[in-house]
Amino acid sequence: MTDEHTATATISNVPISTKQSVEICSAVRGKSLVKAKAFLERVMRMEEAVPYRRFKMNVAHKPGPMAAGRYPVKSCKFVLALLNSVESNAQDKGLDTDKLYIHTILANKASRGYRAGRTRGIKARNTNVKVIVAEWEVKEKKEKPAPKEAPKKQETKQ
């Protein structure tokens, strides 16, 4: 993977839960960009749940082939906007958007500033999300070399 075949985008200090963002990132990592965007849109319509694998304490099971899951609509909106941004960055670099897949996506805690108002001491949850997409590399099939002939055994004189 080279820089010529990748595109990146980041979003900083977004007011969403880091735990939800980590689960969303785990769900879309490795998928094609088109499938990931369709998945996030289905989650926002509450048709499909995001499977929770790490932060699943007291999370109810959902129907289908998953155990714990939820519908983090607000977090999905921001991640979907980020995927749209990285797609436009890839188009600017001249990449084929149909061949893009999510190579790296990660969510980290951002700075926690104090919320405004009379109640002091309540800090806001913020998250940084970074995504790197790459083009699928089409590997050319190598031709197999012709099988070598076995060396002939020499007959011994008796």
VMD Tcl script that draws the C-alpha trace (Angstrom):
set ca {
  {0.00 0.00 0.00}
  {1.47 3.32 -1.07}
  {0.40 6.91 -0.50}
  {-0.64 7.15 -4.14}
  {-3.38 4.56 -3.57}
  {-4.72 5.86 -0.22}
  {-6.77 8.77 1.07}
  {-7.24 9.96 4.66}
  {-9.65 12.08 6.63}
  {-9.91 12.99 10.31}
  {-12.52 14.58 12.49}
  {-11.57 16.10 15.84}
  {-13.42 16.97 19.04}
  {-16.74 15.52 17.94}
  {-19.36 15.43 20.74}
  {-19.99 11.67 20.55}
  {-19.23 8.75 22.82}
  {-15.80 7.20 22.34}
  {-17.09 3.74 23.27}
  {-19.82 3.86 20.63}
  {-17.32 5.13 18.08}
  {-14.93 2.26 18.82}
  {-17.71 -0.27 18.21}
  {-18.76 1.43 14.96}
  {-15.16 1.49 13.76}
  {-14.78 -2.22 14.52}
  {-17.94 -2.97 12.56}
  {-16.89 -1.15 9.37}
  {-13.15 -1.85 9.36}
  {-12.10 -3.87 6.32}
  {-15.40 -3.37 4.45}
  {-15.70 -1.67 1.10}
  {-16.61 2.00 1.34}
  {-19.97 1.49 -0.37}
  {-20.96 -1.35 1.99}
  {-19.84 0.59 5.07}
  {-21.92 3.64 4.10}
  {-24.97 1.45 3.43}
  {-24.48 -0.26 6.82}
  {-24.36 3.07 8.66}
  {-27.50 4.27 6.88}
  {-29.33 1.08 7.93}
  {-28.20 1.66 11.53}
  {-29.52 5.23 11.42}
  {-32.91 3.90 10.21}
  {-32.72 1.32 13.04}
  {-32.95 -1.61 10.63}
  {-29.64 -3.17 11.63}
  {-27.77 -2.93 14.94}
  {-24.08 -2.33 15.48}
  {-22.63 -5.43 17.15}
  {-21.04 -4.60 20.49}
  {-18.05 -6.82 21.14}
  {-15.95 -4.88 23.65}
  {-18.22 -2.50 25.58}
  {-21.19 -4.84 26.04}
  {-21.93 -4.76 29.76}
  {-25.73 -4.65 30.27}
  {-26.41 -4.42 26.53}
  {-29.41 -6.37 25.28}
  {-29.20 -8.95 22.51}
  {-30.50 -8.04 19.10}
  {-32.12 -10.25 16.45}
  {-29.93 -11.80 13.82}
  {-26.49 -13.35 13.92}
  {-25.19 -11.13 16.72}
  {-25.36 -11.05 20.47}
  {-25.18 -7.60 22.08}
  {-25.90 -4.58 19.92}
  {-27.26 -1.04 19.81}
  {-28.32 1.70 17.39}
  {-25.93 4.66 17.98}
  {-27.62 7.07 15.58}
  {-25.75 10.27 16.50}
  {-22.34 8.61 16.30}
  {-23.23 7.03 12.95}
  {-24.10 10.45 11.51}
  {-20.63 11.78 12.26}
  {-18.84 8.65 11.01}
  {-20.93 8.68 7.82}
  {-19.99 12.33 7.25}
  {-16.35 11.34 7.72}
  {-16.67 8.53 5.16}
  {-18.24 10.95 2.67}
  {-15.32 13.31 3.27}
  {-12.70 10.63 2.70}
  {-14.51 9.56 -0.47}
  {-14.29 13.10 -1.85}
  {-10.61 13.22 -0.86}
  {-10.06 10.01 -2.81}
  {-11.83 11.45 -5.85}
  {-9.55 14.50 -5.70}
  {-6.52 12.20 -5.75}
  {-7.91 10.40 -8.79}
  {-8.72 7.08 -7.08}
  {-11.53 4.80 -8.25}
  {-14.24 5.09 -5.59}
  {-15.75 1.71 -6.47}
  {-12.51 -0.07 -5.51}
  {-12.04 1.67 -2.14}
  {-12.06 -0.21 1.15}
  {-11.54 0.96 4.73}
  {-7.95 0.06 5.52}
  {-7.70 1.83 8.88}
  {-10.33 3.46 11.06}
  {-9.85 4.31 14.70}
  {-11.50 6.35 17.41}
  {-9.64 7.96 20.31}
  {-10.60 10.12 23.26}
  {-10.31 13.84 22.63}
  {-9.89 16.67 25.11}
  {-12.66 16.95 27.68}
  {-13.70 20.53 28.18}
  {-16.08 21.77 30.84}
  {-19.70 22.17 29.82}
  {-21.31 25.58 30.07}
  {-23.95 26.39 32.65}
  {-24.37 26.77 36.40}
  {-23.41 23.19 37.16}
  {-19.64 23.05 37.30}
  {-17.47 19.99 37.10}
  {-19.34 18.22 34.30}
  {-17.02 17.52 31.41}
  {-18.02 16.91 27.81}
  {-17.20 13.65 26.02}
  {-15.37 14.26 22.78}
  {-13.85 11.88 20.25}
  {-11.29 12.01 17.46}
  {-11.86 9.67 14.50}
  {-9.37 8.95 11.71}
  {-9.98 6.90 8.58}
  {-7.66 5.70 5.80}
  {-9.09 4.14 2.66}
  {-7.14 2.29 0.01}
  {-7.78 0.81 -3.41}
  {-8.07 -2.93 -3.82}
  {-4.91 -4.15 -5.46}
  {-5.59 -6.47 -8.33}
  {-2.99 -9.19 -8.16}
  {-2.03 -10.66 -11.46}
  {-1.99 -14.40 -11.54}
  {1.47 -15.78 -11.92}
  {1.90 -18.50 -14.43}
  {3.10 -21.70 -12.91}
  {6.38 -22.88 -14.35}
  {6.31 -26.10 -16.30}
  {7.01 -29.11 -14.09}
  {10.57 -30.26 -14.23}
  {11.26 -33.64 -15.65}
  {12.63 -36.13 -13.16}
  {16.23 -37.07 -13.86}
  {16.61 -40.45 -15.48}
  {18.29 -43.11 -13.40}
  {21.35 -44.63 -14.90}
  {21.37 -48.35 -15.20}
  {24.18 -50.07 -13.38}
  {26.21 -52.83 -14.97}
  {26.00 -56.24 -13.39}
}
mol new
graphics top color blue
foreach p $ca { graphics top sphere $p radius 0.5 }
foreach p [lrange $ca 0 end-1] q [lrange $ca 1 end] { graphics top cylinder $p $q radius 0.2 }
display resetview
